[in-house]
Amino acid sequence: MNRRTIASIIAALALFLIVLGSILSTDWNAGEMTEVGTERVGSSLFDDYGFTFLVVGLLMFAAMMGGVFLAKEDDK
């Protein structure tokens, strides 16, 4: 195995340990179950987090355009 493979394995293991540690150290309180309708989710999404929703949408659009640009074959 070369150095790059070993470094990749170490980085993946470190990331796995960080995620596992975060999951295990989080207090997962099971609160009371409530019914949340789509109307309440939609109004919360656009009223409380409207700007964030738009920014994430623009970032996803830019990522999609970048993926299409990278996947495009050049005619030579």
The 8 nearest C-alpha neighbors of each residue, nearest first, counted from 0:
[[1, 4, 2, 5, 3, 6, 8, 7],
 [0, 2, 4, 3, 5, 6, 7, 8],
 [1, 3, 5, 4, 6, 0, 7, 8],
 [4, 2, 6, 5, 1, 7, 0, 8],
 [5, 3, 7, 6, 2, 1, 8, 0],
 [4, 6, 8, 2, 7, 3, 9, 1],
 [5, 7, 3, 9, 4, 8, 2, 10],
 [8, 6, 4, 10, 5, 9, 11, 3],
 [7, 9, 5, 11, 6, 10, 12, 4],
 [8, 10, 12, 6, 7, 11, 13, 5],
 [11, 9, 13, 7, 12, 8, 6, 14],
 [12, 10, 14, 8, 13, 9, 7, 15],
 [11, 13, 15, 9, 10, 14, 8, 16],
 [14, 12, 10, 16, 15, 11, 9, 17],
 [15, 13, 17, 11, 16, 12, 10, 18],
 [14, 16, 12, 18, 13, 17, 19, 11],
 [15, 17, 19, 13, 14, 18, 20, 12],
 [18, 16, 14, 20, 15, 19, 21, 13],
 [17, 19, 21, 15, 20, 16, 14, 22],
 [20, 18, 16, 22, 21, 17, 15, 23],
 [21, 19, 17, 23, 18, 22, 16, 24],
 [22, 20, 18, 24, 19, 23, 17, 25],
 [23, 21, 19, 20, 25, 24, 18, 26],
 [22, 24, 20, 21, 25, 19, 26, 18],
 [23, 25, 21, 22, 20, 26, 19, 27],
 [26, 24, 22, 23, 27, 21, 20, 28],
 [25, 27, 28, 24, 23, 22, 29, 21],
 [28, 26, 25, 29, 22, 30, 24, 23],
 [29, 27, 30, 26, 25, 31, 32, 24],
 [28, 30, 27, 31, 32, 26, 33, 25],
 [31, 29, 28, 32, 27, 33, 26, 34],
 [30, 32, 33, 29, 28, 34, 35, 27],
 [31, 33, 30, 34, 29, 35, 28, 36],
 [34, 32, 35, 31, 30, 36, 29, 39],
 [33, 35, 36, 32, 37, 39, 31, 40],
 [36, 34, 33, 39, 37, 40, 38, 32],
 [35, 37, 38, 39, 34, 40, 41, 33],
 [36, 38, 40, 39, 41, 35, 42, 43],
 [39, 37, 41, 36, 40, 42, 35, 43],
 [38, 40, 42, 37, 41, 36, 43, 35],
 [41, 39, 37, 43, 38, 42, 44, 36],
 [42, 40, 44, 38, 43, 39, 37, 45],
 [41, 43, 39, 45, 44, 46, 40, 38],
 [44, 42, 40, 46, 47, 41, 45, 39],
 [45, 43, 41, 48, 42, 46, 47, 40],
 [44, 46, 49, 42, 48, 43, 47, 41],
 [47, 45, 43, 42, 49, 44, 48, 41],
 [46, 48, 43, 45, 44, 49, 42, 50],
 [47, 49, 44, 51, 45, 50, 46, 52],
 [50, 48, 45, 52, 51, 46, 47, 44],
 [49, 51, 53, 52, 48, 54, 45, 47],
 [50, 52, 54, 48, 53, 49, 55, 56],
 [51, 53, 49, 55, 50, 54, 48, 56],
 [54, 52, 56, 50, 51, 55, 57, 49],
 [55, 53, 51, 57, 56, 52, 58, 50],
 [54, 56, 58, 52, 57, 53, 59, 51],
 [57, 55, 53, 59, 54, 58, 52, 60],
 [56, 58, 60, 54, 59, 55, 61, 53],
 [59, 57, 55, 61, 60, 56, 62, 54],
 [58, 60, 62, 56, 57, 61, 55, 63],
 [61, 59, 57, 63, 58, 62, 56, 64],
 [60, 62, 58, 64, 63, 59, 65, 57],
 [63, 61, 65, 59, 60, 64, 66, 58],
 [62, 64, 66, 60, 65, 61, 59, 67],
 [63, 65, 67, 61, 66, 62, 68, 60],
 [66, 64, 68, 62, 63, 67, 69, 61],
 [67, 65, 63, 69, 68, 64, 70, 62],
 [66, 68, 70, 64, 65, 69, 71, 63],
 [67, 69, 65, 71, 66, 70, 64, 63],
 [70, 68, 66, 67, 71, 65, 72, 64],
 [71, 69, 67, 68, 66, 72, 65, 73],
 [70, 72, 68, 69, 67, 73, 66, 74],
 [73, 71, 70, 74, 69, 68, 75, 67],
 [72, 74, 75, 71, 70, 69, 68, 67],
 [75, 73, 72, 71, 70, 68, 69, 67],
 [74, 73, 72, 71, 70, 69, 68, 67]]
